[in-house]
Amino acid sequence: MTLGFVNTPATRRLATLAVLSLTALASHAAGNLIVNGDFETGSYAGWNSNVQSSSSGGLNVVANGAGNSPISGFAYQANAAGGHFFSITDQTGPGSYSLTQSFTLASAGTVHISFDMFANDQAGVIFANGRDFNTSPNQNAEVDILTGSADAFTNASSDIVSVLYGPGADNLANNPNPWTSYSDDLSLAAGTYQIRFAETDNQGFFQQGVDNVSVTAASAVPEPGSWTLLLAGLAAVGTLARRGSCAPVFR
């Protein structure tokens, strides 16, 4: 014997209201704000690949697996957590490169940021002097969150919301370095931001590999309208219960 409810117009309206309430709240649930974060399109679709003028190299989407960088031929390791492709910088001489993508938060909240990366500095030195390869010495990689309107090669503190890696490199005596997974939680105001993967070199070769980029608004706060809809559904439940509209039926 089970307890159910009579299928009446009132109960159907209640069910519809409950679905709308849950749908409104679900619209604020977790979801990756980054497009093509794993580069499985085999391209930079969704991204801006930026090369400072007069740089000697560029950014490339390459097949995942142990291999050699496409320009200078330095070895890199496979990403066991990756798919078919990832992004890498490479060069024949000095240059500066950045990979950026914008994302927007409709309301303030905490975002979870994660990515896989390696930073193989073949020169064996680190100099953190910004994103202009014409400034010497300069040899570093950085991952950061920028304001939405910031230039791809900015080094202004007013443009940098948070630094997630560096400026620096991986183990200088361990090239090719293994892939490392990074993650962080940031509290951000509503607005538009950019995630940036940047690499600048004028002391020697440098490869920065990037894969599995995710920015997830996991704790967005429901807007007032969503709460209103949910409370309306709960109020309807109470009203129908008091009026006896939900008559029990036994099976």
N, C-alpha and C positions, 0 to 999 in steps of 0.2 A: 504494500500500500504506500503510495507516494502522495505528497501534498503539492498541488500546483495552483494556478490561478485561472479564472475564467477568461477566455479570449473575448474581450469586449472592446468597443472603441476607446474607452477610457484607458484600459491596460495597454492597448496598442499605442496610444499617444504617449503614455508613460515610457514604454520601451523605446520609442523614437527619441524622446527627450534624453533618455539615458545614453543612447548611442551618440547623440550630438555632443553631450557633455564629455564623454570619453574621447571622442574624436578631437574636440577642441584642445583637451589636455595633451593628447598624444602628439599634437602638432608641435609641442615644445620638448618632445623627447629627444634622446640622443640621435645624432646624424652627422656624418662627416661633411664638413663645410668645404673641403678641398676636392677639386675635380682632378681625376687622373693622377692621384697621389702615388700610385704604384707604377706609373708610366707604361701600363699594359696596352695602351694604344700604339706603343712603339714610336711615340712622338711626344712633343711638348704641348699637346692639346690641353688647354686650360691654364697653361703656364706662360710666363714671360721669361725668355732666356736672354739675358742682357750681357753684352760684351763691350767693355770700355774701349773707346776709340784707340786704334793703333796697337791693340793687344795682338799677341802672336798666336793665339789659340782660340778655343771656344768651348761650348758645351755640346755634349753628344748623348743620345740615347743609345745604349749598347745592350747586346744580349747578355743575360745573366749567366754566370758560370766563370770559372777561373780562366783568365785571359790576359790580354795586354792592352793598355790604353791606345786609342786609335791614332794618335799623332806621334807621341814620343816612345811608345812601345814598352812602358813600365808595367810590371805585372800587377794584377789585382786578384782578390779572392772572390769566390762565389758567395752570394747571399742565400743561405739556406732557407731563410724566411721569405725570400722574394719570389716573384713570378718569373716572367720571361725577360723582362727588361729593367734597366735602371739608368739613372743619369750620372754622367761623369764629366769633369773638366779635364782638359789636357792642352798642351802647348809646345811650342818650339823655343820660346823665349818669354820675356816678361809680359804680364797681362793681368787683367782683373775681370772677374766674371761673377754674375749673380743670377740666381733662379728665384723668381718671385711669383706669388699668387695672392690675390686679394680675397678676403672673406668678410662678411658682414654679420654683426649681431644686432638683432632687432631690439633686444633688451639686455640690460646688464646681467652678468652671470659668470660662472666659472667655466673655462674651456680646458679640455684635456688635449694636450699636444703630444704627438709621438712621431718618431721617424727612425729610420735606419741610416747609418752613415759610416764612411771611413774617410780619413784625411791623411793621405800619404805624402809627406813632405820629403822629397828626395834630397833637398839641400841640407837637411839635418840642423837647421836653425829656425828660430821663430822671431819675427819682429812684428809687433802689433802697432802698425802705423796707418790704420785706416784702410780705405777701399780704393785708393788711387795708386796704381802701380808706378807712377812717375815719382812718387815720394819714396826715397831710398834711405835705409833699407826697409823692405816691406815683404813679409812672407808669413801668411796666416790664413786660416779658415774661420768663418764665424757663421752661426745660425742665430737669427733674432726675429723679433716681431717688430714691425715698423708701423707708423701711422699710415693711414690709407693714401695720403697724398705725397709721401716721401719719395725722393729720387732713389733709383735702384742702387746707386753707389754712395748714398749718403753715409757720413760718419758723425753727423750732428746728434748730440745727446737728446735734443728736443724731438728728433725723428724716431729714436729707438725706444720702444716701449719696454722691451725685455730682451736680454741676451740669454739664449738657450745653450750655446756652446761657444767656447773660445773667448776672444780670438786666440788661436793656437793651432795645434796639429796633434795627431795621435802619436804613439810611441815612435820616436825618431829612429830608434835602432831596430824597429820591428817591421819595416816595409817588406812585403805588402801587409798592412794591418788587416785584421779580421773586421767584419761588419759588427757594429755596436748598435744596440737599440737604446734610444733615449726617450724620455717622457717627462712631462712637467704639467702642472696645473696652474693656470693664471686666472685671476679675477679681472675682468675687463668691463669697461663701460660700454653701453650701446654705441655702435658706430662701425666704421670700416677700417680694417687693418690689412697688413701684408705679412706673410711669412717669407723670410728670405734666407737662402743658402748662398753664402758668398765666399769667394776664394781669390786672394791677391798674391802674386809672386813676382819678385824681381831678383831673387837670390839663387834660384834653381827650379827644377821641375816640381810640380805639385798636382796631385789628382785628388779631387773631392768627389766621392760617390754618394748618391742620395737615392733612397727608396722608401716605399711604404709610409708616405707622409699623411698624417691625419690630424685634423683640428675638429674636435667634437664638443659641441655645446651640450654637455651632459647634465648640467644643473641649471638650465634656464628657468627662470621663475615665470609661471603662467601669468598672462596679462589679466587685468581686472575683469574683462569680458568673459574669460574662460571660467573664472571663479563664479561669476554671476550665473552662468549657464548651469554649472554643476549644482550650485545652491538651489536654483530653481527646480532642478530635477529631484533633489532631496525633499524640497518642500512639497512637490507634487506627490511623492511617495507618502508623506505623512498625511496629506489631505485625503488621498484615496483610501488610506487605511482607516482613518477616522470615520469616513462616510460608509465604509463597508463595501466599497466598489470592488475590492479584490476578494471576492467570495471564494472560500476554499472549496476545492473539489478533490475527491479521493478516487484513486485508481487502484 
